[in-house]
Amino acid sequence: MNIVNLYENYNKYFSAEKKAIFEIFSKIASKNNFKIYLIGGIVRDLLLGIENLDIDITVEGNAIDFANFLVKECGAKIVSIHEDFGTIKVEISGQKIDLASTRSEIYPKKGHLPCVEKIGCTLEFDVIRRDFTINSLALSLNEDNFAGLIDYVGGFEDLKSKKIRVLHDMSFVDDPTRIIRGLKYSLRLGFEIEEHTFELQRDYLENINYDMCYARVKNELKLTLGLNFQKGFEKFINQKIYKLISQKEIEVPKINIEDLINKYKPQNLWLVYLGVIGVQENDDFSDKLELTKVEKNIILGAKSLFGADVSDDFEIYKAFGTQKIESLLILSVFRDKEKVFRYLDFLREIKLSVNGKDLLEIGIAPSKTYTDAFDYVLKIKLKNPHITKKEEKKLLSEYMSAIDL
């Protein structure tokens, strides 16, 4: 159903380069009896005035066939093809554009990746396989209705009322990662989950099918927790969305993780949030989510610190110095907050200037005493960070002389 023509929005939103490509494609589509559209997030963000660089074109029919006409008639080059999904990437005027065939899907195994049922279905069938109504809007790039908005599922009204609504009652059963995705959109756009959709979410979280594709779960967790919203993590806990990855009872931490991340800027900020759950889980938690070795070690590192004796600056430095910032921030949520902050704010900047070469220069051959000697100097430097390298070398000499007596 056509709602309104958005040519003015279209004209302001896209660059001259993008518009030139769309108009070339439109002419070739019309000439060769294809219908082409922008669908999903790009249309949503156009209406909201939000920048979106992720642009692809949906072809009602077979996108690969359409791409072949682009090659012949405007000099486009084929970059890559995925025939099973009917998708193809082309390059024109230095711009790479993804083309997707309209397709319908089925879920032979609930919670796992869908299978393509038909490539080249109608636009309506392609639209209704999507996650939320606000992501199911289509913008025509066809000459007979250029920039016309097409809405089969009420997404335009939901966009205006700032509601996130699923397209059917089995949506979360088919793909439970949509629950995390719904939280992501609510945070990013400032929208609310529509009442019936929230009931469906709550019902599913009370009866979860744990036979699901956890690689998809991990990807959505990265995108959602990576937004770094304390209120988002509180919703993640309070709405029991965390139950998708944990069967333990988890409470909202008293410490504000968003503030921690903004201050200390860890590289893998999403893992600080996930780690708060992960340290309370068994070791198979990381394997289930298919975490990388680095990601696993961040959670294991935080766990290892729970039993660490850190009663003075030297012990804090030695225990915390081998860990990533993410592990330390996870620890601070549960214990030793002041000690973590002391390390991150002050102690970690203290570095010894002396090294093994300096011991060799004063005639000390490599031995197990090297570590003890450096620790001796480190203890003094932690109390007096401004001592010079010359003073450190003197301390080394004094220590080695003392143990030779």
N, C-alpha and C positions, 0 to 999 in steps of 0.2 A: 504494500500500500504506500503510495507516494504521499509524504506529509507536506513538504515544503521544498522550494528550490533554494539551495545554499550557495549560489554562485558568488555572492558578495563575500561570504565567509571563506569560500574556496580561494577566491582571488587574493584576499589579504593573507591567508594562511601559508600558501605554498610559494616557494621561490620561483622566479622566472624560469629557471632551468627545469624545475620539476613540472611546471605548468606546460612548458614547451613539449616535454616528453609525453605527458598525459594526452595532449591534444593530437600529437602524431599517432599515438596508440589508438585514440578514439577514431580517427579517420580510417586507419587500417582495419580496425574492428568492424566499423560500419560497412566498409567496402567488401569484407569477406564474411559477413553475417555472424559475427561474434558479439556477445554482450560482455562488457568488462566493468568492474566495480572496485572501489575501495571499501573494505569491510573491517569492522572491529575497532580496535584501539585507536587507529588513526582517525576514524570518523568521530568517535567519542571525544578525542582530544581536540579535534578541529572545533567541535561545538563548544567545548569548554575553554578554548583558547590556550591550550597547554601544548608546548613543543613536543613533537614526537618524530624522531628520526627513523623509526622502524616502519618503512613504507613498503607494502607489496600490493600487487593488483590481483584480484580474483577474476578468473575467466569463467563465464557460464558455458561450460563445455570442457574441452581439453586444452589446457594451457600450453602444452607442448606443440600442438597443432598451430595454435595462434602464434607462438614464438617463431615457428618456421616462416610464417608470413612476414613477421618483423625482420627476420634475417634477409628475406628477399626484397622487401619493399622500402626499408629505411636503413639498411646496413647494420642492424643490431648483431652483436656477437653472442653466441651461447657460451656461458661460463660453466654451468653445471646442470645436470639433469637427474631427477629422481623419479623414474617412471612409475614405481609402485604407488607413489602418492600424487602423481600427476603434477609435480612442481618442477620449475625450471628457472634458472637465474640467467638474465641477459644483461649485456652492457651496451649502452648507447650514449654517445656524447660524454664519455667519461663517467657516466652514472651507472651503477649496478642496480637492477630492479628485479625483485623476486616476483614470479608469476605463479599463481596457484590455481589449479582446476577446482571448480565446485565439486564437492564430494559429500557423500553421506557415510556415516560410520555406525558400527555396532560394537557392543562390548561383550564379546564371548565369555570373558572372565571379568567379573565385576572388580573394580579397583585397579585393574591393569590397563595397559595401553589399548586403545580401541583399534579395530581393524577397519580398513577401508571397505565399505560395502559396494559403493558405486562411484566411479569417477565420471564427472560430466552430468551430475544431477541438476535439478533446477536450483535457482538462487535460494528459494525458500527452504529447501531441504538442507542446503549448505548452512544457512543461517541458524536453523533450529538445532544443530548439533553443538552449538557453542555454549559457553559457561553461563553468562549472565546477559540479561536483556540489554544492558548498556553497552555490551561488547558485540551486539548482534545487529547493529545498524549498518546499512550499505549506502554508499554514495555513488550514484551513476556517473560513469565517464563516457556515456553513449551520446551520440550527437542528437538523438531525438529527445533526450531529457538530461542534458549535461548538468552535473552538480545537483541533481534531484535526490533528495533523501528518501530511502526506502526502508520502511519499518514494518516487519511482520509480527513483532512480539511485544510492542509497547515500550520499547527501549527509550524512545524520545521523551515520553512522559516521565519515565523513571529517572532519566537524566535531569529533567527539569525539577523533579521533586527530590533529587539526590538520594535515590533508593537503589540498593543492590538486590536484584531479584533473579532467582534461577528460572530456567525455562520450563522445567517440569519437575514432578515430585521425586523422580528417581535420580536426579542430577548428582547428589552426593554419594549415592550408592554406586553409580557408574564410576565416579571419579572423586574420591574423598579429598584429594588435594584442592578441590574447588573451595573447600572450607577455609583453607589457609589463604587461597587466592582472594576470597571474599574479604578477609581481614586486611589483606594487602591493599585492595582497592579502597576500602573504607578509610584506611590511614592516608593513602596517597591523595585521594580525592576529597576527603572530608565527608563521605557519604555514610549512610546508615544501612544496615542489613534490613531488608523489608521483613515485616512481621511473620508472614507464612514461611519465608525462606529461613528465618531464624528458628522457627519451630522444627523445620525439617533438619536443620543443622543440629539442634539439641537432641532430636530423636536419634539421629545417626550416631552421635557421640555417646549415647547410652547403649548402643548395640553395634560396636565397630567390627567390621570385617578386617582383621589384621593381615589377611592375605592380600597385600596391595603392593604396588610398585614404589618401593622406598626411594629409588633414584629420583622419581618425580617429587616425592615428599621433600627430599633434601633440597632440590632445586627451588621449590616454593618457600622453604624455610629460609634459604639464603636471601631470596629476594624480599621477603617480608620482614624478617628480623633485621636484615641489613638496612632497612629504612631508619632504624635507631629511634624508635618511639617507645618511651616508657609506658605510655598509655596503651600502646599496641601490645606490649608484653603482658601487661595486666589483663587485657582482654583475652590474650592467648591462654593465660592461666585461669582466670575467673570463668570464662566460657567453656572451659574444659577442652579447648582445642588441642592442648598438649597431649591429651589422651590418645591421639593418633600415633604418638611415638613412645608413650610411657603409660604403664598401668599403675604406677605409684600415685599417691596423693601428693600433689605439689602445691605449695602456697606461694603467693606473691612475695618476693623478697622485700625487706624493709628498706634496703638501700636503693637509690635511684641509679639504675644501670646506664640510662641515657646520659646522665651527668658525668659518670665515670668515663664513658666512651668519648664524650666531647672534650674532656680534659686531657686524657692520655692517648687518644687516637690510635687504638690498635689496628693492625692491618686487617685482621679477620674479625670485624666487630660483631658479625652475626653469631660467631662462635662463643662470644661471652654470654649472650642470652641462652644459646643452646647448652653451653657448658653448665649453666646453673641447674639444668635438668639432668645433663649427662653425668655429672659427678655423683648423683644420687642413684644412678642406674648400674646394672651389671656391665661387664666388659663387652657383652654381645651387642650392646646399644650402638656402639660405633660401627660394628660390622653390619648391623641391620641397615643403618643409614648410608652405608658405603662411603664412610669418611676416608679421606686420604691419610697417609701416614702422618703428615704434618698436623692435620686436623685431629686425629686420634691422640697424638702426643700432647696437644694443648689440653685436652680433657684429662688425660692420664697425668700430666704434669701438675694440674690443679689438685687432683686426687692425692698425689704423692706428698703434697705440702700440708695436708690436713694433720699429719702426724709429726711434722717437722718441729724440732726444738729451736725456737728463734727468740731466745731471751735477751740477746744483746745485738749490737750493730754488726759485729763480726759474723755471728750466726745468721742474721738476716741476709747479709751480703752474700755469704756462701750458699745459702739455701735458695735465695731468689735469683741470684745472678745467672744461673743456668736455665732459667725458665723464660718463656715468652710472656709479653705483657698480658696477653689474653688469659693465660693461666693464673697470673697474679690477680687480675681483676675478678676472675671467678672466685678465687679464694677469699677476696675481700668482701664478697657478698655474704659469706658465712662466718668468717673469723679473721682475726689479725688485721683488721682494716687499717688501724693506725700504723702498724708495722709495714704493710704493703705501701701505704702512702709515703712513709718515711723513706723507704727504698726508692720508690719512683720519683719522689720530689727532690731527693738529696743524695742518698748513698750511691745510687747507680752511676752518678757522674764522677765518682772518685775512681781513679785508675792509677795503678802503679806505673811508674816511669821505667823502673828497672826490669830486666829480663834475664834469661839464661846467659846471654853474652856478657852481661856485667859480672856474673859470678865467675865465668871463665877468665875474664880479665884480671880478677883479683886472685886467680890461681885455684879456684875451687872446681874440681872435676864433677861432671854430672853424677848425681846420686839421688837417693830418696830424700835427702835432706833439703833439696831444692825447694820442694813444696813447703816444708816447715819454715824455711828461711823467708820465703815470700809471704807466708801467712803471718809471720812475726812482724814484718814491715807493714803489711796491710792493716794489722790491728792498730798499729801506731798511727798510720795515715788516716784511718777512719776517725780517729780522735783529733787529728791535726792535718786536715786535708791540704794545707798549703806548704807542706815540707817539699823541698826541691829534690831533684834527682840525685844531686850530690849528697844530700842528707840521707836519702834512701840507700845509696851505695855504702855510706858509712855504717848505717844500721845493719846492712847485710854482713859487712865485715865483722862488726861487733858480735853478731849472732854466731857466725861461723867460728870465730875465735873462741867464743864461750863454750861451744859444744866440743871443741878440740881439746879443751883443758881436762 
